[in-house]
Every structure is written in structure tokens, then in C-alpha cells.
Amino acid sequence: MTRSTPDLRQASSAGRLLRLHEELIRLNAYPPDEATLSAVRQALSRFRRRRDLARFRNRLRDTGVAGTVIGFPFFWPTARWLVDRWPDRIRIDWDSYTGADRLEGFLYLLMPFTESIALDDLVMTPEDWLDNFKNPAETDAAFLIRRVAAAPVDDAWREKLYEDLGLPLIIDPAPGTPDRTEARYHGIAASYQVGPLDRSRPDLPTEIARPPRRITAVSRREGHSLIDMARAAMVTRSRDLDVFVNADPADVQLIEDGGGLWFAAMGLRVDKRHVLETVQGFLILRSGVPLGYVLNTSLFNTSEVALNIFDTFRGGETGRIYGRVLAMLRLLYRSDVFVVPPYQLGHENEEGLASGAWWFYYKLGFRPIDRGILRLVRRELARLERRPSYRSSLDTLNQLASENMYWYLEGKRTDVFGRLVLGRVGLAVSNYLGDRFGAGRERGMTVCATEAAELLGLSSLKGCSKGERIAWSRWAPVVLCLPGVDRWSAEERRALVEVIKAKGGKREIEYTRLFDQHLRLRAAIVELQS
């Protein structure tokens, strides 16, 4: 044990044991020297075998500590992922399940029709039914999830049917199951922390002017590993994030920022991409240890950014990391406007309100544009000036956080993601399809694909990849709704074809760049949503 290593003696309470665990994780991410790092990693590798952990195991449920139980109603992709990897460690949490009636009716859809004889004539609880249906070597969760996977429906229906059940799952710990204790990406070397952490407030223009050091595309195999790490980081914190569960291993990049800080960038699979905007997730790593994540949505040279630093690392370098996130997004998307959505600011989010998130972003230079919110800001600032000890109430903070905040790098403009109502584009498309095809949407989509190809001068889709075909099908009715598209030049139409193909390409970020460069397309989308 070194001077920097915490006291590893047996803890007298669950709280003290958890605090020891968190300090070890912090030192794993920010080690002061090689000797401390070696001692810390050894302590973490042995943590699940500690006697005090056995004593306090039940009180540490849902903490993500190695050797403890995790429970959560995970999304369908995560439930399937868990059962594929640890089928004997996943079970249903019947004590907290409130959807037994829904599950009972659902069983008819999952079992061969012959078994309806029993379902029709006998009365049992869903727990008892599953116990009778499954193999003795299967867990109830593994059986049910495998039956859902075998149902003769497409993935979208399967996901909806499963998630309507609201099924809480329990992960029983074993070596190899997800935990926070030893979570680390081994492809990144440790970076030693010399001196105190940088807790200063960043100057955003200065930070953005300094891009990350390098971006490296990883192999599909490494992409899988990083996605699994991101998914495990969510599971161990009783969360689920769509961008990680549906990430494409072929669209993963590692971004080195310097000073031990890295971002693992993950794009969505083609079938899960949005029609217009681009959504990307980033796992934040320091010395390979997950610190948090970023959810970014981009279009119109705008990035809507949601940053989440995990509890263990809050109060550390949050401001500095946020500045580096914006520098990274500036490099990737050429964004010159950054948006913080209401939930991130604390709206209807108790954790965000309590942390003072709204004032954190205000002090960085973000501002609301809503007139009512601006009046409220002036009132709060006046009170603060009169009484420096004044603090806004939680109700006031919730009001302040009810609208987006914006930060402009190169001057204000209105064609900004977050100010544009892209839902109106979708409504225009729906009205168009309804007026022409009514309930015959499938035929309508086929007709639109053909007509859009003719309009844009695309002779055939034969040379297109599967992803490009998906993107073309989804974009075709949008193309036919674009105001004045029939008057575009041949070059502008060809450029639109490339935009659509890029939406179905390997890296969705290329789509965003091409879209943002197509001024005629941008103007048409703005007009369509107005």
C-alpha cells in the first residue's frame, strides 16, 4: 500500500465500504503514480472477495459494485444482450413486478398453439406458468426473452411488445457479469495525474479553438468491445441508452484529447438512424476508465449536447471535460451553435436541479431565447445582486430550465436545431402520404421511392448498399415534399442523392456534413417546417 492508496482495512458499514470503492475507482482513472496504480488495481481485482462485501452485499444492491445484485427494467436489446452472454445469471424480479396481467395475456403469443389447452383451462400466476414452461436448467428470464426472440414478428414489433411488459430483471453477480469495479478499456494506457484536478470554468472559445489530438477508426472487433463497455456502464448504473444499445460496431472511433482523456464515438446502426438529424453517443474515458457519456444530436451545424458525468467523478473536472466535448463536436460536425435541452438543464429532473445545472451553463455563456425565461433570469440576477447569498428556489430553477439554452460561436442565427420544429416536416410528409395513399402506405413508399429517383435523376438503385436503400426509402417522401425541388439545378439534385446515400453509409457523420453543405436543401427543410 502506498501513501496515496486508501485504507483497505475491513469497513464497519456499507457506506464506508462504498466510499472506499469509489475512491479506488477515482484513483484508477486519475492515478498519481505507477505504484499507486498497481496497488489500486490489485485492490479492485480482489474487491468482490472482501469479507465486508459479503456482510453488506444486500445493502449495496444496484451500486454496480462487483459481487452485488443489479435490478432494472432494461430495454429489449439490453435484455437480449444480457441473456445471450449470461443466461444463468438473469432472472425476473417478481417482487417488484406490477404487470403480471399483461404478461399472462402475452403468453398466448409466445407459446405453440397446442399449449393453449393449459392456458385456457388452468389458473396459475405468470411466475408459475413460466416455471412450468421452461427447462429446469433455464432461468425464467432466459426462457421468456428467448421466446420473445423467437416470435414471428419484426424487430420493431418485438421491441415494442417486450417493453410494454415493463419487466424488471435481476442480474445475479458472477465473475464476468457487468460491474463498475474493474471497468476499464485496456487499449488506453494510464495517464498519471500530477497536481490537483483542473476544476476551473473553461473559456469556451479558447477550448473550441484547440481540437483533439487525433481520431482513430477501430476494427469491428474493437468496436464491439467498446460498445459492450458502454452498455455495461449503463447497466451497472441501472440505466439504458438507446444510442449504445443500437450502436454499430462498424461506426466506432477513438478520439484522443490529451492528458489521459479519450472519447469513444459510436454511431447508430442504419436501421435505427433518424430520418433527418444525426445522433451519436460518446463514452468518456480517463486512463481507460469510464467517467461518463455524451449524447449528441446534430444538424444545421448545430449540436444539441447532453453530458452526464458519473456520480463517482462529479465535482472533479466537469467544466474542463465539457469544454473538450464542445471542441470535439466542433471538429466532427463543424458545429458553431451548441444547445442544451431542458432535461439536461434540470427541467423535471430533480438531480439536475439539485446540482445547479442551469447556472452552470449560464456561467459558461449559454443563454435562453424565450422572452418569459429571459424576464425570469433578469429577476433572479437582480435578487442576487441585492443579496449575494440568494439562491434560486427549485421551482424557479425548474421554470428556468423549461426551455433550451444556446451558445453561439460565430454569431446568432435562427436556422438552428432546437429552434426549428422538425416534427412539422414529419407532419407534412404524413399529410402528403395520407392524401395520396391513405392506408396503403406500403404501396405509397414504393411509389415515392421510384418518383424521387426519377426526380433526382437516379436511374437505378442496383448499385446501392442495403443501408443506402433503407435511407432512400425513408427519404423519398421527404424529397417529394421539398418546396421547389423540381426547379433545382442538376448539380443540386445530384448533391441531394449523395446526401441521402450518406444517411445509409458506414459513418452517419458524413451525411451530416453533406447535408449542412447543401444550402438549397437546408433552406427547403426550413421552409417545410415553417
Buried (B, 14 or more C-beta within 10 A) or exposed (E): EBEBBBEBEEBEEBEBBBEBBBBBBBBBBBBBBEBBBBBBBEBBEEBBEBEBBEBBBEEBBEBBBBBBBBBBBBBBBBBBBBBEBBBEBBBBBBEEBEBEEBBBEBBEEBBEEEBEEBBEEEEEEBEEBBEEBBEEEBBBBBBBBBBBBEBEEEEEEBBEBBBEBEBBBBBBBEEEBBBBBBBBBEBBEBBEBEEEBEEEBBEBEEBBEBBBEEBEBBEEEBBBBBBBBBBBBBBBBBBBBBBBBBBBBBBBBBBBBEBBBBBBBBBBBBBBBBBBBBBBBBBBBBBBBBBBBBBBBBBBBBBBBBBBBBEBBEEBBBBBBBBBBBBBBBBBBBBBBBBBBBEBBBBEBEEBBEBBBBBBBBEBBBBBBBEEBEEBBEEBEEEBEEEEEEEBEEEBBBBBBBBBBBBBBEEEEEBBBBBBEBEEBBEBBEEBBEEBBEEEBEEBBBBBBEBBBEBBEBEEBEEBBEBBBBBBBBBBBBBBBBBEBEEBEEEBBBBBBEBBBBBBBBBBBBBBBBBBEBEBBBBBBBEBBE
